[in-house]
Amino acid sequence: MTRAVDARRDDSPDEPRRAQLARIFDEDAELYDRARPGYPPALYDDLAELAGARPGSRVLEVGCGTGQATVPLAARGCRITAVEAGPHMAAIARRNLAGATDVEVVTAPFESWPLPPEPYDVVVSATAFHWIDPAVRMTRAADALRPGGALAVVRGQHVRGGTEEFFAEVQRCYERFDPQTPPGLRPPAVTDVDPSDHVREVARSGRFGPTVLRRHEQDLTFTTSGYLELLRTFSGHRALPEAARNGLLGCVEALIEGRYGGRVTKRYLFELAVSHTR
């Protein structure tokens, strides 16, 4: 959930808790694989056009999860090394990619994984780059790339749209069961979502040229059970004390069933940021 006035991003983890929250996803990797949606097909067209993620290209994926982006990239003929810190997530990614050729899933933190001597054409990270240590992520991505290679970062953001009344009403559930929830949060409008933090970080590194941005909106409709499963994959929800988490999910369930006929639609903004090494 996001406050429209400051449009805080969904992918801005609390830095002191970043490492702790990043590990939470591996606790129930099967749920993550089942509940997390994929990405719009047009995004992969942009990856081919802007980053060069085409058949035969050498791609390093940072934080592949269970393979939500890896599987489509493999189907497009990319040769992929996918690095995932969570052993359970990596195991499911291997299962999902069992029929793919030229794909290797490595279980390791990207921060300490030894980079191979042959550089990559593309480094891709799909809704995972914000979990990598900001002190090293730009430098290590640049070190992994050939001259002129591309860093492609995909970011996801819940934005205004879909079942808007539900996302206004459900705020009461969050304020009741999560004391860290600021009052009055709302999903931002697409025009209020600011990508400049990433653009500035790329520029500060001194390793890349200008960043090119592409955006795609997508409406996804969830049943009550599907939406609750999705919420159970979010790090902030999983980090709540069990009683608070159960109370929050029960409140959300009652609202969807009682007022929205067991179905809600969430609008996502997916941003692709591509920067080429100098």
Sequence and secondary structure as in RCSB ss.txt:
>XXXX:A:sequence
MTRAVDARRDDSPDEPRRAQLARIFDEDAELYDRARPGYPPALYDDLAELAGARPGSRVLEVGCGTGQATVPLAA
RGCRITAVEAGPHMAAIARRNLAGATDVEVVTAPFESWPLPPEPYDVVVSATAFHWIDPAVRMTRAADALRPGGA
LAVVRGQHVRGGTEEFFAEVQRCYERFDPQTPPGLRPPAVTDVDPSDHVREVARSGRFGPTVLRRHEQDLTFTTS
GYLELLRTFSGHRALPEAARNGLLGCVEALIEGRYGGRVTKRYLFELAVSHTR
>XXXX:A:secstr
   TTTT  TT   GGGHHHHHHHGGGGHHHHHHHS    HHHHHHIIIII   TT EEEEES TTTTTHHHHHH
TT EEEEEES HHHHHHHHHHTTT SSEEEEES TTTS   SS EEEEEEES GGGS TTTHHHHHHHHEEEEEE
EEEEEEEEES SSHHHHHHTHHHHHHH TT  TT     GGG   HHHHHHHHHHTSEEEEEEEEEEEEEEEEHH
HHHHHHHTSHHHHTS HHHHHHHHHHHHHHHHHHSTTEEEEEEEEEEEEEEE 
